Amino acid sequence: MKRFELLGNDRIKRAAAEGDLGSSVIFDGGPGTGKKTAAAYAAAALLCRDKRENRPCGRCRSCVQALAGAHPDITLFNPNGENIKVDDIRCLRMESFMTPTQSPFKVFIVNRADLMNREAQNAFLKVLEEPLSSVFILLCRNAYSLLQTVRSRCRVYSMEPIDPIRAEAFLTARYAASDKTVSHGDIVEAARLCLGSLGQAIDIIEKGQTKASAAAADFLAALDRDEISVMEACLRASALNRTEYGDFCLEVTGGLVKAALERPERREIYIAVYDHIQEQKDRLADNGGVFALAGLLSVFCAGFYRR
């Protein structure tokens, strides 16, 4: 049941197994945090025909179809993660009116739901308000990119970061079963740098550290040095494109949470920067420029070294 091997995220597992996930939910997390895996797991569990508590069982007809990616009542919408327009939501609405083929209800997994424009979100809001027997799982890199009216009608499940020890074990098992030779040192380093994201860990091993990851690591290290270091790190971050800067923000916030737990004496600074980065995510979603945002981040952080 490789596709059903969802590490951590016990809240999602428990709710899906008990059929109590919710009819409209958001799986929120950065790239590589396992949102699609969690959605596949949840959809299979919700439609599993096993009456016991070990859903998804992986054996019934429904699970076998889900595992093969061929379940007629599970739809992955926007698989390529493109911008979602109002006409796309109208098509989704028409599909939701169709009677399930073999299950009590249908499950729609909406990839990159945070890329719905305002008009599309308002159309989707009407879908959520209709008395349909479908489950909608919205996959978002930033749930706050959605209108508050949409978020308020959904349960939000934040993807849990995987600790380095579990990440290392996962990566070790993955590459032991593959034909790729990866050193133990590379696995340990990827587990440390990935900030709890297995997808990022795999990218670090197979593609090298991404620009966003490198910029985030650079900024986090500079934050513990001095004003000039932070200024230089923000200048390098300003060269990222919009998608990369969004990933940079996600990785920095994850690193700040970890840093706040490890260094309580600097927690106030980490929390302040965390809140500022969260504001930057919203500005980026509203078409804020990367160069301007990176400059604002530099100015904001500079205040900590002048006290």
URKAWO-V297939 format. One record per residue. N is the residue number from 1. SS is DSSP state (@ for helix, = for strand, . for the rest). BURIAL is I if it has 24 or more other C-alpha atoms within 12 Angstrom, else O. Layout:
n: (N:N)
ss: (SS:SS)
burial: (BURIAL:BURIAL)
This chain:
n: (1:2:3:4:5:6:7:8:9:10:11:12:13:14:15:16:17:18:19:20:21:22:23:24:25:26:27:28:29:30:31:32:33:34:35:36:37:38:39:40:41:42:43:44:45:46:47:48:49:50:51:52:53:54:55:56:57:58:59:60:61:62:63:64:65:66:67:68:69:70:71:72:73:74:75:76:77:78:79:80:81:82:83:84:85:86:87:88:89:90:91:92:93:94:95:96:97:98:99:100:101:102:103:104:105:106:107:108:109:110:111:112:113:114:115:116:117:118:119:120:121:122:123:124:125:126:127:128:129:130:131:132:133:134:135:136:137:138:139:140:141:142:143:144:145:146:147:148:149:150:151:152:153:154:155:156:157:158:159:160:161:162:163:164:165:166:167:168:169:170:171:172:173:174:175:176:177:178:179:180:181:182:183:184:185:186:187:188:189:190:191:192:193:194:195:196:197:198:199:200:201:202:203:204:205:206:207:208:209:210:211:212:213:214:215:216:217:218:219:220:221:222:223:224:225:226:227:228:229:230:231:232:233:234:235:236:237:238:239:240:241:242:243:244:245:246:247:248:249:250:251:252:253:254:255:256:257:258:259:260:261:262:263:264:265:266:267:268:269:270:271:272:273:274:275:276:277:278:279:280:281:282:283:284:285:286:287:288:289:290:291:292:293:294:295:296:297:298:299:300:301:302:303:304:305:306:307)
ss: (.:@:@:@:.:.:.:.:.:@:@:@:@:@:@:@:@:.:.:.:.:.:.:=:=:=:=:=:.:.:.:.:.:.:@:@:@:@:@:@:@:@:@:@:@:@:@:.:.:.:.:.:.:.:.:.:.:.:.:.:@:@:@:@:@:@:@:.:.:.:.:.:.:=:=:=:=:.:.:.:.:.:.:=:.:@:@:@:@:@:@:@:@:@:@:@:.:.:.:.:.:.:.:.:.:=:=:=:=:=:.:.:@:@:@:=:.:@:@:@:@:@:@:@:@:@:@:@:@:.:.:.:.:=:=:=:=:=:=:=:.:.:@:@:@:.:.:@:@:@:@:.:.:.:=:=:=:=:.:.:.:.:.:@:@:@:@:@:@:@:@:@:@:@:@:@:.:.:.:.:.:.:.:@:@:@:@:@:@:@:@:@:@:.:.:.:.:@:@:@:@:@:@:@:@:@:@:.:.:.:@:@:@:@:@:@:@:@:@:@:@:@:@:.:.:.:@:@:@:@:@:@:@:@:@:@:@:.:.:.:.:@:@:@:@:@:@:@:@:@:@:@:@:@:@:@:@:@:@:@:@:@:.:@:@:@:@:@:@:@:@:@:@:@:@:@:@:@:@:@:@:@:@:@:@:.:.:.:.:@:@:@:@:@:@:@:@:@:@:@:@:@:@:@:@:.:.)
burial: (O:O:I:I:I:I:I:I:I:O:O:I:I:O:I:I:I:O:I:O:I:I:I:I:I:I:I:I:I:I:I:I:I:I:I:I:I:I:I:I:I:I:I:I:I:I:I:I:I:O:O:O:O:I:I:I:I:I:O:O:O:I:I:I:I:I:I:O:O:O:I:I:I:I:I:I:I:I:O:O:O:O:O:I:O:O:O:I:I:O:O:I:I:O:I:I:O:O:O:O:O:O:I:O:I:I:I:I:I:I:I:I:I:I:I:I:I:I:O:I:I:I:I:I:I:O:I:I:O:O:O:I:I:I:I:I:I:I:I:I:I:I:I:I:I:I:I:O:O:I:I:O:I:I:I:I:I:I:I:I:I:I:I:I:O:O:I:I:O:I:I:I:O:O:O:O:O:O:O:O:O:O:O:O:O:I:I:I:I:I:I:I:I:I:I:I:I:I:I:I:I:I:I:I:I:O:O:O:I:I:I:I:I:I:I:I:I:I:I:I:O:I:I:I:O:O:I:O:O:I:I:I:I:I:I:I:I:I:I:I:O:I:I:I:I:I:I:I:I:I:I:I:I:I:I:I:I:I:I:O:O:O:O:O:O:O:O:O:I:I:I:O:I:I:I:I:I:I:I:I:I:I:I:I:I:O:O:O:I:I:O:O:I:I:I:I:I:I:O:I:I:I:O:O:O:O:O)
